[in-house]
Each structure stands twice: as structure tokens, then as C-alpha cells.
Amino acid sequence: MAEFILYDAPQSTCSQRVRFVLNAKGIPFEEIKLDLFAGDQLKPDYLAINPNGVVPALVHDGRPVTDSAVIMEYLDELYPEPTPFRPSSLFDIARMRSLMRYIDEVPTPAIRIPSYNLAFLPHFQTMSEEEFVALAESKPLRKEFLLTMGRTGFPEKEMNAALDHLARAVRRMDETIAASGGPFLMGEPLTLPDIAAMPVIVRMDDINLNTMWQDRPSIQRWLDAIRAHPAFHPTFYHGALLTEKYPHLAKLKKERAR
């Protein structure tokens, strides 16, 4: 049995964070991809590993570690080499955790709303109302989220609020990069807050929300620097982007690029 087993899903933004850290550290791991639409994350065997019924979950020597932000820091403490993703001073570690808290509370949940409306909604529309409600009721952490979405999608008010949260997060990132001197959020080194924010910005770029930083070149430079990291491509293997899984999104992206 592998020392590290990662239960994840290719398009899951939280899974992408953890894959990046594992790849960047050169840690060998077995990846078990869960089919979230098939309900793999709600099966008893997986709930025994992660009672929250979400991905990712990391099993290290038979012991589960859950919550992507926790897993990222766990791995960085366990394997500080070749390059630590945490600063050395306690004050900077506190700043790092504050940034991560903001990322987890504002842009990370916000990106789910346009993602569901644009990509995942057709799947739920194939269900009967009874099937959909039963699915929502089975979700330990996502029940209210799905019930708010319903089988017709998030209403305009919810969508606008999510887009506003994303725009504010982009502005906050731009200001943070400017204050640190860049190119990353805490200055020259890549740190855990950058990795935490990475899947959100990559998703925004993938679903045509990159206009939010068209007047903020530091964000594009930040994204280019992340993409140049050796861990990026193994993390975002084919099928990890929504446009690679959903042809209608790929077509829309091409049309808007003209």
C-alpha cells in the first residue's frame, strides 16, 4: 500500500491545491479519482475516511487528513524540502494563515456558483425533483448549497453576489502583491496562499471571467508565474479544466476569444 493515497476529483479546485503541493514536493502518491456525480464521495467506505463527504482526503500511512488547507500545511511541515511554502517567522506565518482564511472564505466558495451554473447544472436538470432533493439531503456539507441552486440554477442575485466576491478577491490579491513587491502574494517566494488561490484564478480564466483582471497586470503575471512552475502541468492534467470536460464551455471560450 502506498504511503500517501489522495482521494480527489480532477476538476475539484480543492483537490488541485493538494495535487500541486504533492507534485511540487516530489512526493509519490497514489491518486484515487472519485466520480462526484456518481456519489463516490458519499459511499460508506469514503465517509469513513472523510465524514464531510467532500474531496480531497489524504491518507498517510493509513491515517486520514482532511480539509485541503490543512492537508497543504501538513505536507509542507512534513516535507519542507526542496522549498518550503511557509515563511520562517511567526509573524509571517500568521499573515500567511490570514491570507489563506480569506481565500477559503471569499473566492473559494464564490467560484462554485458560476461553476455550477455554467458546467454542472445540466446534470442536475436530468433528475426529478425528488431525486434532486434526496441528493441534496445526502450531502453533509453541501445540502444548503444545492437546495439554493435547485434544478434551475442559482438566481441572478446569488450569481451577482458571487461575481462581486470574486472581483473583490482579485482586487485584494492585486493590492497584496503590490504591497509585498510580488511576484507572489507574500513577495518573491511562492507560498501556500498562492497555491490556495491558484485553482480559483485558473477556473476564472477557464470560464471567461479573466476580464476581472484585464486592468490588473500583476494578476496575469502572477498566473503566468504559477503556470511556469514544474508542478503546474502534472496537477492540471488533461481533464482537470472544465473546458476539457464540457464541450459547450470550450465552444463558448473559443467564441469569446475571437
Number of C-alpha atoms within 10 A of each C-alpha: 7 13 13 19 20 23 21 25 21 21 19 18 27 25 24 25 24 27 26 24 23 23 17 19 19 13 13 12 17 14 15 13 14 18 12 15 11 9 13 16 25 20 11 12 11 18 15 12 19 22 15 18 23 26 23 27 25 27 20 15 11 13 11 16 18 18 17 22 19 12 21 23 18 13 19 19 13 9 17 14 12 9 13 17 25 20 17 9 9 9 9 13 13 12 15 20 16 13 22 18 14 15 20 18 12 15 22 21 15 22 21 19 23 22 15 17 17 16 18 17 18 14 11 20 14 11 13 11 13 9 12 18 16 12 19 19 15 14 18 14 14 15 15 13 15 20 16 14 17 18 20 12 22 20 13 9 8 16 18 14 13 20 18 14 19 23 17 15 20 20 16 15 22 21 16 17 20 16 12 13 13 18 20 25 27 24 15 12 16 22 18 25 24 23 20 25 24 22 23 23 24 18 22 18 17 17 19 15 17 16 11 17 17 11 9 15 11 19 24 17 14 22 18 12 14 19 15 11 12 12 18 19 13 13 20 18 12 12 12 18 20 21 18 15 15 14 12 13 18 16 12 13 16 10 9 8 8 5
